[in-house]
Amino acid sequence: MASRNLLWSILLPLALLWGCSRPLVSQDYPATSDIRPYVGLIRNLTTMEVVIPSANSNAALVVPPGATMEYCVWEPAFTLSVYAHGRQIYCRHLRVAPQKYAAFCRRYDFLADIPPEAVGRGDSPLPQLFPAPGAKRPLRPAGDQAQWKSG
């Protein structure tokens, strides 16, 4: 057992020294200081809260109605998918143009608007689950009355 501990006490520092002497970044890739994310603005022109999946992680970015949000991507061409109530309501393919758009005293790489037509008619695409307070429900269907007759 002592020989095994002695062997590890000699080999482990050598392995660490050998591993640290190699370059950590391959020469085929550009240096990390050369890589810059593309930052743009997304405006929500709808009357409802929408969700955009993040391009960098598994997060979901929530954009309130009428708000503007900075969005960061790492590719020069990407697809912007917008969801509301768990359903996709809008999709757009975008290409970035570095430093082309000026807004809020800054230069942005892309601008995207979520139009009001993306939601459709009405503020909520979900059906109404419960009747409004005070609304009366019919006791019998308006169509075929034969099914309600006993006998």
PyMOL commands that set and color helices and strands:
alter all, ss='L'
color gray80, all
select helices_A, chain A and resi 2-21+116-118+146-148
alter helices_A, ss='H'
color red, helices_A
select strands_A, chain A and resi 38-44+50-53+60-63+68-73+77-84+87-95+101-103+106-108+110-114
alter strands_A, ss='S'
color yellow, strands_A
deselect
rebuild
show_as cartoon
